[in-house]
């Protein structure tokens, strides 16, 4: 059952359209975290969970860009 779930998450992550440089695409841990956050937390709305996910992925894209830019400097 767990392998089937992981295969489904992998298929969802692979089927995403290419994203812009504003945020990173959904990763397997993020796809796994979203349903858990929606089911286990009754206090947060779907909008709040998705907004936090978008902020997190945008923040990760900014960190990745800064890291790559710093590594490319002589």
Secondary structure, 3 states (H helix, E strand, C coil): CHHHHHHHHHHHHHCCCCCCCCCCCCCHHHHHHHHHHHHHCCCCCHHHHHHHHHHHHHHHHHHHHHHHHHHHCC
